[in-house]
Amino acid sequence: MLMIRAIVRPAKAQEVMQGLLDAGYPAVTKIPVVGRGKQRGLRVGDVVYDELPKEMLVTVVPDADKRFVLDAIMMNAKTGEEGKFGDGKIFVSKVEEVYTISSGLKESEPEIAEPKEA
């Protein structure tokens, strides 16, 4: 299993979540975050905004679905055809174990709907 964390523009978060839902991945955690990337924030006149608002979307998927989920995120998070600085980043990490709190049971794979064709 893989944990996929996507840091996206707040204006794109709902589109990404809908894209994942449409693709058969309804389980997503959305967390408001602030930070800056390579551009070191945003300068407007003499004012520098070095903590820009973003949304972090987190989901856990089977290894085999990695490319499909990454494509769904990128397609919905990108600004315009070419994309722009500040569109975000995606981080992929291995997940060793998953437990359901209510039952205490260890899961072997996340329960998700069958992916739909893009």
A tleap script that builds the chain and sets N, CA, C and O, in Angstrom:
source leaprc.protein.ff14SB
mol = sequence {
  NMET LEU MET ILE ARG ALA ILE VAL ARG PRO
  ALA LYS ALA GLN GLU VAL MET GLN GLY LEU
  LEU ASP ALA GLY TYR PRO ALA VAL THR LYS
  ILE PRO VAL VAL GLY ARG GLY LYS GLN ARG
  GLY LEU ARG VAL GLY ASP VAL VAL TYR ASP
  GLU LEU PRO LYS GLU MET LEU VAL THR VAL
  VAL PRO ASP ALA ASP LYS ARG PHE VAL LEU
  ASP ALA ILE MET MET ASN ALA LYS THR GLY
  GLU GLU GLY LYS PHE GLY ASP GLY LYS ILE
  PHE VAL SER LYS VAL GLU GLU VAL TYR THR
  ILE SER SER GLY LEU LYS GLU SER GLU PRO
  GLU ILE ALA GLU PRO LYS GLU CALA
}
set mol.1.N position { 0.835 -1.183 0.000 }
set mol.1.CA position { 0.000 0.000 0.000 }
set mol.1.C position { 0.877 1.243 0.000 }
set mol.1.O position { 2.020 1.214 0.458 }
set mol.2.N position { 0.330 2.326 -0.516 }
set mol.2.CA position { 1.041 3.592 -0.598 }
set mol.2.C position { 0.189 4.709 -0.009 }
set mol.2.O position { -1.031 4.734 -0.174 }
set mol.3.N position { 0.861 5.638 0.687 }
set mol.3.CA position { 0.197 6.862 1.129 }
set mol.3.C position { 0.591 7.947 0.144 }
set mol.3.O position { 1.774 8.190 -0.094 }
set mol.4.N position { -0.402 8.586 -0.418 }
set mol.4.CA position { -0.174 9.671 -1.368 }
set mol.4.C position { -0.650 10.953 -0.715 }
set mol.4.O position { -1.817 11.092 -0.349 }
set mol.5.N position { 0.297 11.904 -0.575 }
set mol.5.CA position { -0.015 13.219 -0.003 }
set mol.5.C position { 0.183 14.251 -1.098 }
set mol.5.O position { 1.265 14.354 -1.676 }
set mol.6.N position { -0.852 15.005 -1.378 }
set mol.6.CA position { -0.787 16.043 -2.398 }
set mol.6.C position { -1.009 17.400 -1.736 }
set mol.6.O position { -2.000 17.610 -1.036 }
set mol.7.N position { -0.075 18.313 -1.969 }
set mol.7.CA position { -0.213 19.692 -1.498 }
set mol.7.C position { -0.680 20.491 -2.720 }
set mol.7.O position { 0.042 20.588 -3.712 }
set mol.8.N position { -1.883 21.060 -2.646 }
set mol.8.CA position { -2.474 21.735 -3.805 }
set mol.8.C position { -2.999 23.113 -3.420 }
set mol.8.O position { -3.146 23.437 -2.242 }
set mol.9.N position { -3.275 23.906 -4.437 }
set mol.9.CA position { -3.902 25.214 -4.225 }
set mol.9.C position { -5.288 25.008 -3.596 }
set mol.9.O position { -5.997 24.076 -3.976 }
set mol.10.N position { -5.682 25.854 -2.651 }
set mol.10.CA position { -7.009 25.712 -2.044 }
set mol.10.C position { -8.134 25.718 -3.083 }
set mol.10.O position { -9.118 24.995 -2.934 }
set mol.11.N position { -7.992 26.521 -4.120 }
set mol.11.CA position { -9.023 26.612 -5.155 }
set mol.11.C position { -9.145 25.321 -5.966 }
set mol.11.O position { -10.159 25.108 -6.630 }
set mol.12.N position { -8.136 24.465 -5.920 }
set mol.12.CA position { -8.139 23.217 -6.691 }
set mol.12.C position { -8.472 21.993 -5.842 }
set mol.12.O position { -8.714 20.918 -6.391 }
set mol.13.N position { -8.489 22.131 -4.515 }
set mol.13.CA position { -8.676 20.981 -3.633 }
set mol.13.C position { -9.984 20.242 -3.911 }
set mol.13.O position { -9.994 19.013 -3.982 }
set mol.14.N position { -11.067 20.964 -4.066 }
set mol.14.CA position { -12.358 20.314 -4.296 }
set mol.14.C position { -12.378 19.592 -5.639 }
set mol.14.O position { -12.954 18.510 -5.753 }
set mol.15.N position { -11.750 20.184 -6.656 }
set mol.15.CA position { -11.673 19.525 -7.966 }
set mol.15.C position { -10.886 18.224 -7.879 }
set mol.15.O position { -11.273 17.219 -8.475 }
set mol.16.N position { -9.785 18.242 -7.137 }
set mol.16.CA position { -8.975 17.037 -6.969 }
set mol.16.C position { -9.772 15.979 -6.217 }
set mol.16.O position { -9.777 14.813 -6.610 }
set mol.17.N position { -10.447 16.375 -5.139 }
set mol.17.CA position { -11.240 15.414 -4.377 }
set mol.17.C position { -12.359 14.813 -5.230 }
set mol.17.O position { -12.638 13.617 -5.136 }
set mol.18.N position { -12.997 15.634 -6.054 }
set mol.18.CA position { -14.052 15.130 -6.938 }
set mol.18.C position { -13.465 14.198 -7.991 }
set mol.18.O position { -14.061 13.172 -8.317 }
set mol.19.N position { -12.288 14.556 -8.527 }
set mol.19.CA position { -11.624 13.696 -9.503 }
set mol.19.C position { -11.279 12.336 -8.917 }
set mol.19.O position { -11.433 11.315 -9.588 }
set mol.20.N position { -10.814 12.311 -7.672 }
set mol.20.CA position { -10.513 11.039 -7.008 }
set mol.20.C position { -11.798 10.245 -6.759 }
set mol.20.O position { -11.820 9.028 -6.947 }
set mol.21.N position { -12.853 10.919 -6.342 }
set mol.21.CA position { -14.137 10.254 -6.129 }
set mol.21.C position { -14.640 9.643 -7.435 }
set mol.21.O position { -15.045 8.480 -7.462 }
set mol.22.N position { -14.615 10.418 -8.513 }
set mol.22.CA position { -15.061 9.935 -9.819 }
set mol.22.C position { -14.226 8.745 -10.296 }
set mol.22.O position { -14.727 7.876 -11.008 }
set mol.23.N position { -12.949 8.712 -9.900 }
set mol.23.CA position { -12.048 7.630 -10.299 }
set mol.23.C position { -12.191 6.403 -9.400 }
set mol.23.O position { -11.541 5.386 -9.640 }
set mol.24.N position { -13.038 6.484 -8.362 }
set mol.24.CA position { -13.254 5.346 -7.489 }
set mol.24.C position { -12.458 5.373 -6.199 }
set mol.24.O position { -12.324 4.346 -5.534 }
set mol.25.N position { -11.926 6.535 -5.835 }
set mol.25.CA position { -11.140 6.689 -4.603 }
set mol.25.C position { -11.798 7.725 -3.704 }
set mol.25.O position { -11.375 8.881 -3.686 }
set mol.26.N position { -12.823 7.331 -2.958 }
set mol.26.CA position { -13.564 8.302 -2.138 }
set mol.26.C position { -12.873 8.675 -0.826 }
set mol.26.O position { -13.178 9.725 -0.262 }
set mol.27.N position { -11.956 7.853 -0.325 }
set mol.27.CA position { -11.354 8.074 0.985 }
set mol.27.C position { -10.184 9.047 0.891 }
set mol.27.O position { -9.092 8.683 0.457 }
set mol.28.N position { -10.427 10.283 1.302 }
set mol.28.CA position { -9.407 11.331 1.249 }
set mol.28.C position { -9.520 12.165 2.524 }
set mol.28.O position { -10.623 12.496 2.960 }
set mol.29.N position { -8.386 12.499 3.112 }
set mol.29.CA position { -8.343 13.419 4.244 }
set mol.29.C position { -7.829 14.758 3.730 }
set mol.29.O position { -6.809 14.808 3.043 }
set mol.30.N position { -8.530 15.844 4.059 }
set mol.30.CA position { -8.135 17.185 3.616 }
set mol.30.C position { -7.716 17.998 4.831 }
set mol.30.O position { -8.459 18.099 5.808 }
set mol.31.N position { -6.516 18.577 4.765 }
set mol.31.CA position { -5.959 19.329 5.880 }
set mol.31.C position { -5.487 20.698 5.372 }
set mol.31.O position { -4.694 20.753 4.433 }
set mol.32.N position { -5.957 21.807 5.971 }
set mol.32.CA position { -5.426 23.110 5.576 }
set mol.32.C position { -3.990 23.257 6.098 }
set mol.32.O position { -3.717 22.981 7.266 }
set mol.33.N position { -3.091 23.687 5.234 }
set mol.33.CA position { -1.689 23.878 5.606 }
set mol.33.C position { -1.195 25.202 5.038 }
set mol.33.O position { -1.846 25.795 4.178 }
set mol.34.N position { -0.048 25.665 5.515 }
set mol.34.CA position { 0.612 26.836 4.947 }
set mol.34.C position { 2.074 26.495 4.721 }
set mol.34.O position { 2.639 25.641 5.405 }
set mol.35.N position { 2.669 27.161 3.772 }
set mol.35.CA position { 4.082 26.919 3.504 }
set mol.35.C position { 4.529 27.671 2.263 }
set mol.35.O position { 3.826 28.535 1.738 }
set mol.36.N position { 5.708 27.316 1.820 }
set mol.36.CA position { 6.236 27.939 0.605 }
set mol.36.C position { 7.080 26.899 -0.113 }
set mol.36.O position { 7.582 25.953 0.493 }
set mol.37.N position { 7.223 27.093 -1.404 }
set mol.37.CA position { 8.021 26.189 -2.216 }
set mol.37.C position { 9.282 26.876 -2.695 }
set mol.37.O position { 9.814 27.768 -2.034 }
set mol.38.N position { 9.747 26.452 -3.846 }
set mol.38.CA position { 10.979 26.999 -4.410 }
set mol.38.C position { 10.895 28.492 -4.671 }
set mol.38.O position { 11.909 29.191 -4.654 }
set mol.39.N position { 9.672 28.985 -4.916 }
set mol.39.CA position { 9.518 30.410 -5.225 }
set mol.39.C position { 9.708 31.292 -3.999 }
set mol.39.O position { 9.719 32.517 -4.122 }
set mol.40.N position { 9.859 30.691 -2.812 }
set mol.40.CA position { 10.112 31.408 -1.556 }
set mol.40.C position { 9.010 32.385 -1.186 }
set mol.40.O position { 9.278 33.449 -0.628 }
set mol.41.N position { 7.793 32.032 -1.490 }
set mol.41.CA position { 6.668 32.884 -1.141 }
set mol.41.C position { 6.268 33.784 -2.296 }
set mol.41.O position { 6.591 33.520 -3.454 }
set mol.42.N position { 5.568 34.840 -1.961 }
set mol.42.CA position { 5.019 35.755 -2.948 }
set mol.42.C position { 5.307 37.184 -2.518 }
set mol.42.O position { 5.066 37.540 -1.365 }
set mol.43.N position { 5.813 37.997 -3.416 }
set mol.43.CA position { 6.104 39.408 -3.117 }
set mol.43.C position { 5.090 40.285 -3.845 }
set mol.43.O position { 4.903 40.180 -5.057 }
set mol.44.N position { 4.439 41.158 -3.067 }
set mol.44.CA position { 3.507 42.142 -3.613 }
set mol.44.C position { 3.993 43.495 -3.115 }
set mol.44.O position { 3.771 43.850 -1.957 }
set mol.45.N position { 4.658 44.254 -3.988 }
set mol.45.CA position { 5.261 45.512 -3.568 }
set mol.45.C position { 6.369 45.243 -2.574 }
set mol.45.O position { 7.291 44.474 -2.846 }
set mol.46.N position { 6.273 45.887 -1.414 }
set mol.46.CA position { 7.271 45.690 -0.359 }
set mol.46.C position { 6.911 44.550 0.603 }
set mol.46.O position { 7.681 44.230 1.508 }
set mol.47.N position { 5.746 43.946 0.402 }
set mol.47.CA position { 5.274 42.908 1.323 }
set mol.47.C position { 5.597 41.526 0.755 }
set mol.47.O position { 5.325 41.236 -0.410 }
set mol.48.N position { 6.185 40.681 1.608 }
set mol.48.CA position { 6.488 39.303 1.221 }
set mol.48.C position { 5.593 38.361 2.017 }
set mol.48.O position { 5.571 38.399 3.248 }
set mol.49.N position { 4.859 37.519 1.301 }
set mol.49.CA position { 4.022 36.497 1.923 }
set mol.49.C position { 4.786 35.180 1.807 }
set mol.49.O position { 4.807 34.554 0.747 }
set mol.50.N position { 5.416 34.765 2.918 }
set mol.50.CA position { 6.232 33.558 2.840 }
set mol.50.C position { 5.514 32.326 3.376 }
set mol.50.O position { 6.079 31.232 3.375 }
set mol.51.N position { 4.289 32.487 3.827 }
set mol.51.CA position { 3.464 31.358 4.222 }
set mol.51.C position { 2.171 31.436 3.424 }
set mol.51.O position { 1.255 32.185 3.763 }
set mol.52.N position { 2.119 30.649 2.364 }
set mol.52.CA position { 0.973 30.662 1.467 }
set mol.52.C position { 0.005 29.541 1.837 }
set mol.52.O position { 0.438 28.436 2.166 }
set mol.53.N position { -1.307 29.814 1.786 }
set mol.53.CA position { -2.275 28.767 2.118 }
set mol.53.C position { -2.320 27.692 1.043 }
set mol.53.O position { -2.300 27.989 -0.151 }
set mol.54.N position { -2.380 26.449 1.478 }
set mol.54.CA position { -2.514 25.285 0.603 }
set mol.54.C position { -3.431 24.291 1.301 }
set mol.54.O position { -3.799 24.480 2.461 }
set mol.55.N position { -3.792 23.240 0.594 }
set mol.55.CA position { -4.543 22.127 1.173 }
set mol.55.C position { -3.715 20.864 0.962 }
set mol.55.O position { -3.161 20.650 -0.116 }
set mol.56.N position { -3.634 20.027 2.000 }
set mol.56.CA position { -2.976 18.738 1.847 }
set mol.56.C position { -4.058 17.668 1.797 }
set mol.56.O position { -4.893 17.562 2.695 }
set mol.57.N position { -4.026 16.876 0.723 }
set mol.57.CA position { -4.958 15.776 0.554 }
set mol.57.C position { -4.183 14.479 0.741 }
set mol.57.O position { -3.125 14.290 0.140 }
set mol.58.N position { -4.707 13.588 1.572 }
set mol.58.CA position { -4.013 12.344 1.904 }
set mol.58.C position { -4.929 11.172 1.601 }
set mol.58.O position { -6.099 11.173 1.983 }
set mol.59.N position { -4.392 10.168 0.912 }
set mol.59.CA position { -5.131 8.938 0.648 }
set mol.59.C position { -4.165 7.763 0.666 }
set mol.59.O position { -2.965 7.929 0.451 }
set mol.60.N position { -4.699 6.577 0.925 }
set mol.60.CA position { -3.903 5.354 0.905 }
set mol.60.C position { -4.511 4.438 -0.149 }
set mol.60.O position { -5.716 4.186 -0.152 }
set mol.61.N position { -3.650 3.939 -1.052 }
set mol.61.CA position { -4.121 3.128 -2.178 }
set mol.61.C position { -3.213 1.911 -2.375 }
set mol.61.O position { -2.077 1.901 -1.900 }
set mol.62.N position { -3.710 0.895 -3.069 }
set mol.62.CA position { -2.850 -0.243 -3.405 }
set mol.62.C position { -1.703 0.200 -4.318 }
set mol.62.O position { -1.865 1.123 -5.117 }
set mol.63.N position { -0.554 -0.454 -4.200 }
set mol.63.CA position { 0.617 -0.122 -5.027 }
set mol.63.C position { 0.273 -0.077 -6.515 }
set mol.63.O position { 0.748 0.797 -7.240 }
set mol.64.N position { -0.550 -1.015 -6.962 }
set mol.64.CA position { -0.876 -1.126 -8.388 }
set mol.64.C position { -1.649 0.079 -8.916 }
set mol.64.O position { -1.664 0.319 -10.123 }
set mol.65.N position { -2.290 0.841 -8.029 }
set mol.65.CA position { -3.111 1.981 -8.446 }
set mol.65.C position { -2.362 3.314 -8.423 }
set mol.65.O position { -2.949 4.361 -8.694 }
set mol.66.N position { -1.082 3.275 -8.102 }
set mol.66.CA position { -0.290 4.504 -7.942 }
set mol.66.C position { -0.408 5.438 -9.152 }
set mol.66.O position { -0.783 6.599 -8.992 }
set mol.67.N position { -0.099 4.957 -10.343 }
set mol.67.CA position { -0.080 5.820 -11.534 }
set mol.67.C position { -1.456 6.404 -11.805 }
set mol.67.O position { -1.575 7.576 -12.165 }
set mol.68.N position { -2.494 5.595 -11.635 }
set mol.68.CA position { -3.859 6.038 -11.895 }
set mol.68.C position { -4.248 7.182 -10.958 }
set mol.68.O position { -4.844 8.169 -11.390 }
set mol.69.N position { -3.907 7.044 -9.672 }
set mol.69.CA position { -4.241 8.068 -8.677 }
set mol.69.C position { -3.406 9.330 -8.907 }
set mol.69.O position { -3.929 10.441 -8.828 }
set mol.70.N position { -2.109 9.163 -9.191 }
set mol.70.CA position { -1.265 10.335 -9.482 }
set mol.70.C position { -1.795 11.112 -10.682 }
set mol.70.O position { -1.834 12.342 -10.661 }
set mol.71.N position { -2.200 10.402 -11.718 }
set mol.71.CA position { -2.746 11.074 -12.907 }
set mol.71.C position { -4.023 11.836 -12.574 }
set mol.71.O position { -4.222 12.952 -13.053 }
set mol.72.N position { -4.892 11.239 -11.752 }
set mol.72.CA position { -6.150 11.900 -11.366 }
set mol.72.C position { -5.861 13.182 -10.586 }
set mol.72.O position { -6.527 14.198 -10.788 }
set mol.73.N position { -4.869 13.133 -9.698 }
set mol.73.CA position { -4.517 14.326 -8.918 }
set mol.73.C position { -3.934 15.391 -9.830 }
set mol.73.O position { -4.375 16.540 -9.806 }
set mol.74.N position { -2.947 15.020 -10.632 }
set mol.74.CA position { -2.283 16.009 -11.493 }
set mol.74.C position { -3.241 16.641 -12.487 }
set mol.74.O position { -3.178 17.845 -12.736 }
set mol.75.N position { -4.124 15.836 -13.055 }
set mol.75.CA position { -5.069 16.353 -14.039 }
set mol.75.C position { -5.978 17.423 -13.424 }
set mol.75.O position { -6.326 18.400 -14.087 }
set mol.76.N position { -6.357 17.238 -12.165 }
set mol.76.CA position { -7.288 18.168 -11.527 }
set mol.76.C position { -6.615 19.295 -10.751 }
set mol.76.O position { -7.255 20.310 -10.476 }
set mol.77.N position { -5.344 19.143 -10.393 }
set mol.77.CA position { -4.654 20.168 -9.607 }
set mol.77.C position { -3.908 21.176 -10.468 }
set mol.77.O position { -3.603 22.277 -10.009 }
set mol.78.N position { -3.614 20.815 -11.699 }
set mol.78.CA position { -2.820 21.690 -12.576 }
set mol.78.C position { -3.626 22.914 -12.994 }
set mol.78.O position { -4.809 22.807 -13.319 }
set mol.79.N position { -2.979 24.077 -12.982 }
set mol.79.CA position { -3.591 25.323 -13.427 }
set mol.79.C position { -3.350 25.474 -14.927 }
set mol.79.O position { -2.206 25.597 -15.366 }
set mol.80.N position { -4.421 25.463 -15.707 }
set mol.80.CA position { -4.299 25.591 -17.155 }
set mol.80.C position { -3.651 24.364 -17.783 }
set mol.80.O position { -3.471 23.340 -17.124 }
set mol.81.N position { -3.304 24.473 -19.057 }
set mol.81.CA position { -2.692 23.356 -19.790 }
set mol.81.C position { -1.260 23.078 -19.350 }
set mol.81.O position { -0.852 21.924 -19.226 }
set mol.82.N position { -0.511 24.132 -19.118 }
set mol.82.CA position { 0.917 23.999 -18.809 }
set mol.82.C position { 1.222 23.909 -17.323 }
set mol.82.O position { 2.296 23.444 -16.942 }
set mol.83.N position { 0.288 24.348 -16.471 }
set mol.83.CA position { 0.553 24.408 -15.043 }
set mol.83.C position { 1.318 25.673 -14.704 }
set mol.83.O position { 1.848 26.345 -15.589 }
set mol.84.N position { 1.372 25.997 -13.414 }
set mol.84.CA position { 2.059 27.203 -12.950 }
set mol.84.C position { 2.809 26.908 -11.659 }
set mol.84.O position { 2.507 25.942 -10.958 }
set mol.85.N position { 3.808 27.764 -11.348 }
set mol.85.CA position { 4.472 27.657 -10.061 }
set mol.85.C position { 3.419 27.744 -8.971 }
set mol.85.O position { 2.483 28.538 -9.069 }
set mol.86.N position { 3.565 26.941 -7.944 }
set mol.86.CA position { 2.616 26.968 -6.840 }
set mol.86.C position { 1.463 25.999 -6.983 }
set mol.86.O position { 0.590 25.949 -6.116 }
set mol.87.N position { 1.439 25.212 -8.078 }
set mol.87.CA position { 0.362 24.228 -8.242 }
set mol.87.C position { 0.462 23.110 -7.212 }
set mol.87.O position { -0.539 22.463 -6.903 }
set mol.88.N position { 1.662 22.876 -6.677 }
set mol.88.CA position { 1.785 21.918 -5.590 }
set mol.88.C position { 2.790 20.810 -5.831 }
set mol.88.O position { 3.547 20.825 -6.801 }
set mol.89.N position { 2.775 19.854 -4.923 }
set mol.89.CA position { 3.670 18.695 -4.947 }
set mol.89.C position { 2.877 17.475 -4.523 }
set mol.89.O position { 1.855 17.574 -3.844 }
set mol.90.N position { 3.382 16.309 -4.947 }
set mol.90.CA position { 2.806 15.038 -4.528 }
set mol.90.C position { 3.925 14.206 -3.918 }
set mol.90.O position { 5.007 14.088 -4.492 }
set mol.91.N position { 3.657 13.630 -2.751 }
set mol.91.CA position { 4.627 12.788 -2.056 }
set mol.91.C position { 4.040 11.388 -1.924 }
set mol.91.O position { 2.882 11.232 -1.537 }
set mol.92.N position { 4.828 10.377 -2.241 }
set mol.92.CA position { 4.383 8.987 -2.186 }
set mol.92.C position { 5.269 8.238 -1.190 }
set mol.92.O position { 6.496 8.277 -1.282 }
set mol.93.N position { 4.630 7.557 -0.237 }
set mol.93.CA position { 5.357 6.808 0.792 }
set mol.93.C position { 4.752 5.413 0.945 }
set mol.93.O position { 3.554 5.213 0.747 }
set mol.94.N position { 5.597 4.468 1.297 }
set mol.94.CA position { 5.137 3.108 1.605 }
set mol.94.C position { 4.371 3.117 2.927 }
set mol.94.O position { 4.747 3.827 3.860 }
set mol.95.N position { 3.301 2.331 3.006 }
set mol.95.CA position { 2.534 2.147 4.235 }
set mol.95.C position { 2.756 0.707 4.683 }
set mol.95.O position { 2.475 -0.234 3.940 }
set mol.96.N position { 3.256 0.546 5.887 }
set mol.96.CA position { 3.560 -0.795 6.384 }
set mol.96.C position { 2.339 -1.510 6.945 }
set mol.96.O position { 2.138 -2.696 6.681 }
set mol.97.N position { 1.528 -0.804 7.711 }
set mol.97.CA position { 0.363 -1.416 8.330 }
set mol.97.C position { -0.771 -0.405 8.425 }
set mol.97.O position { -0.544 0.801 8.526 }
set mol.98.N position { -2.008 -0.927 8.391 }
set mol.98.CA position { -3.212 -0.106 8.549 }
set mol.98.C position { -4.150 -0.849 9.493 }
set mol.98.O position { -4.388 -2.045 9.327 }
set mol.99.N position { -4.685 -0.132 10.492 }
set mol.99.CA position { -5.624 -0.714 11.439 }
set mol.99.C position { -6.898 0.116 11.458 }
set mol.99.O position { -6.848 1.343 11.384 }
set mol.100.N position { -8.035 -0.555 11.556 }
set mol.100.CA position { -9.315 0.120 11.745 }
set mol.100.C position { -9.539 0.266 13.245 }
set mol.100.O position { -9.549 -0.726 13.974 }
set mol.101.N position { -9.714 1.481 13.698 }
set mol.101.CA position { -9.825 1.751 15.134 }
set mol.101.C position { -11.049 1.075 15.744 }
set mol.101.O position { -10.949 0.468 16.810 }
set mol.102.N position { -12.202 1.169 15.084 }
set mol.102.CA position { -13.433 0.628 15.687 }
set mol.102.C position { -13.372 -0.878 15.901 }
set mol.102.O position { -13.878 -1.374 16.908 }
set mol.103.N position { -12.765 -1.613 14.979 }
set mol.103.CA position { -12.714 -3.076 15.108 }
set mol.103.C position { -11.379 -3.579 15.649 }
set mol.103.O position { -11.286 -4.693 16.166 }
set mol.104.N position { -10.356 -2.753 15.526 }
set mol.104.CA position { -9.023 -3.180 15.930 }
set mol.104.C position { -8.358 -4.111 14.937 }
set mol.104.O position { -7.271 -4.628 15.194 }
set mol.105.N position { -9.011 -4.328 13.793 }
set mol.105.CA position { -8.496 -5.264 12.797 }
set mol.105.C position { -7.437 -4.620 11.910 }
set mol.105.O position { -7.523 -3.447 11.547 }
set mol.106.N position { -6.440 -5.428 11.578 }
set mol.106.CA position { -5.397 -5.006 10.644 }
set mol.106.C position { -5.925 -5.234 9.227 }
set mol.106.O position { -6.466 -6.296 8.920 }
set mol.107.N position { -5.764 -4.237 8.380 }
set mol.107.CA position { -6.200 -4.350 6.992 }
set mol.107.C position { -5.022 -4.729 6.116 }
set mol.107.O position { -3.887 -4.330 6.378 }
set mol.108.N position { -5.295 -5.497 5.080 }
set mol.108.CA position { -4.229 -5.856 4.154 }
set mol.108.C position { -4.202 -4.903 2.964 }
set mol.108.O position { -3.122 -4.596 2.458 }
set mol.109.N position { -5.335 -4.436 2.511 }
set mol.109.CA position { -5.443 -3.454 1.429 }
set mol.109.C position { -6.599 -2.531 1.764 }
set mol.109.O position { -7.575 -2.962 2.379 }
set mol.110.N position { -6.506 -1.257 1.367 }
set mol.110.CA position { -7.634 -0.347 1.630 }
set mol.110.C position { -8.850 -0.772 0.829 }
set mol.110.O position { -8.724 -1.256 -0.296 }
set mol.111.N position { -10.030 -0.590 1.411 }
set mol.111.CA position { -11.267 -0.916 0.715 }
set mol.111.C position { -11.665 0.290 -0.127 }
set mol.111.O position { -12.001 1.354 0.394 }
set mol.112.N position { -11.617 0.094 -1.449 }
set mol.112.CA position { -11.966 1.181 -2.357 }
set mol.112.C position { -12.853 0.623 -3.462 }
set mol.112.O position { -12.887 -0.585 -3.698 }
set mol.113.N position { -13.559 1.507 -4.124 }
set mol.113.CA position { -14.372 1.101 -5.268 }
set mol.113.C position { -13.449 0.784 -6.431 }
set mol.113.O position { -12.294 1.210 -6.455 }
set mol.114.N position { -13.954 0.049 -7.373 }
set mol.114.CA position { -13.184 -0.295 -8.570 }
set mol.114.C position { -12.891 0.980 -9.358 }
set mol.114.O position { -13.815 1.751 -9.615 }
set mol.115.N position { -11.625 1.235 -9.755 }
set mol.115.CA position { -11.306 2.450 -10.516 }
set mol.115.C position { -12.065 2.501 -11.834 }
set mol.115.O position { -12.244 1.485 -12.506 }
set mol.116.N position { -12.507 3.700 -12.192 }
set mol.116.CA position { -13.186 3.917 -13.464 }
set mol.116.C position { -12.179 4.385 -14.494 }
set mol.116.O position { -11.122 4.909 -14.143 }
set mol.117.N position { -12.495 4.203 -15.738 }
set mol.117.CA position { -11.621 4.684 -16.810 }
set mol.117.C position { -11.646 6.203 -16.837 }
set mol.117.O position { -12.698 6.822 -16.680 }
set mol.118.N position { -10.472 6.796 -17.037 }
set mol.118.CA position { -10.362 8.260 -17.081 }
set mol.118.C position { -10.859 8.803 -18.397 }
set mol.118.O position { -10.841 10.016 -18.610 }
savepdb mol mol.pdb
quit
